[in-house]
Amino acid sequence: MSKPVPNCGHCAGSGKITYDRPRRQEDGSVIWVKSTENCHVCGGSGKCR
């Protein structure tokens, strides 16, 4: 009998991570934009590997 795979601790099982990413404007200033991407720990599955 196999145990169920636990949720990924890095993204809390959501499979997605939201973080602020710097983006350079045309005038040279930098703004921070929210970026949502697949969790790099679980690959977006939401479950530990």
PyMOL commands that set and color helices and strands:
alter all, ss='L'
color gray80, all
select strands_A, chain A and resi 16-24+30-38
alter strands_A, ss='S'
color yellow, strands_A
deselect
rebuild
show_as cartoon
